[in-house]
Structures are given as C-alpha cells and as structure tokens.
Amino acid sequence: MEDLGASEENTFVVDEVRQIIQESVESVLGSAAYINNKVNQWTSSIVEQCLNQLTKLGKPFKYIVTSVIMQKNGAGLHTASSCFWDSATDGSCTIKWENKTMYCVVTVFGLAI
C-alpha cells in the first residue's frame, strides 16, 4: 500500500489538476461577459491561481500553465502540442470552459523533477 501512495506522490494526477483548473477559471471568469481590455488580466489571474494551487500540492514537479481566452464570434481556434517525456510520471491536462460570450482553454503540463 505504501508503494501506491509514494507512486501517486510522484505522478501527475489528471483528476486533481482538472479540479484545480476548473476552480481557477470559475473564480476568475464566473459569469463575466467578454470584455477585450480585461482579457490580459483574466488570463494572468487564471495562470497564477493554477500555479499557486499546484505548488500547494507539494509534489516534486515543474509546471507549465497556458491560458487562452477567445470571444465567441464564430472564428475557429486550432491548437496542438507535443511532448517528449516520461509518461509514467509526467502528464498534461487541458480544460475547455465556455459561457455565452467567450471560450477559455487552459492547459497544465507537469514534469517530474
């Protein structure tokens, strides 16, 4: 049983990270309507909140957090990423959040130290 706990301590747990992202996005954006001159502030706040909560987990990881906010106006958005890492410990989680006026896409990459 101890090995299982130790291995989870050193692995990227997607469900744990997903919850952190969801809470961060909801607390920053909530029911806000898209306002162009607030987007920089919102993206910075989301990234900072995610990083603060991830570091509180106390896991031996380096984290990379990205956030994109886009107004809903019919335009397309296509993204891709590729990683060369240890899939036994490292991982990523991407969340797409939306309301009536905007999309928010947040990705967290976790790399074991």
C-alpha positions, 0 to 999 in steps of 0.5 A, spaced: 500 500 500 505 504 501 508 503 494 501 506 491 501 512 495 509 514 494 507 512 486 501 517 486 506 522 490 510 522 484 505 522 478 501 527 475 494 526 477 489 528 471 483 528 476 486 533 481 489 538 476 482 538 472 479 540 479 484 545 480 483 548 473 476 548 473 476 552 480 481 557 477 477 559 471 470 559 475 473 564 480 476 568 475 471 568 469 464 566 473 459 569 469 463 575 466 461 577 459 467 578 454 470 584 455 477 585 450 481 590 455 480 585 461 482 579 457 490 580 459 488 580 466 483 574 466 488 570 463 494 572 468 489 571 474 487 564 471 495 562 470 497 564 477 491 561 481 493 554 477 500 555 479 499 557 486 494 551 487 499 546 484 505 548 488 500 547 494 500 540 492 507 539 494 509 534 489 516 534 486 514 537 479 515 543 474 509 546 471 507 549 465 500 553 465 497 556 458 491 560 458 487 562 452 481 566 452 477 567 445 470 571 444 465 567 441 464 570 434 464 564 430 472 564 428 475 557 429 481 556 434 486 550 432 491 548 437 496 542 438 502 540 442 507 535 443 511 532 448 517 528 449 517 525 456 516 520 461 509 518 461 509 514 467 510 520 471 509 526 467 502 528 464 498 534 461 491 536 462 487 541 458 480 544 460 475 547 455 470 552 459 465 556 455 459 561 457 455 565 452 460 570 450 467 567 450 471 560 450 477 559 455 482 553 454 487 552 459 492 547 459 497 544 465 503 540 463 507 537 469 514 534 469 517 530 474 523 533 477 
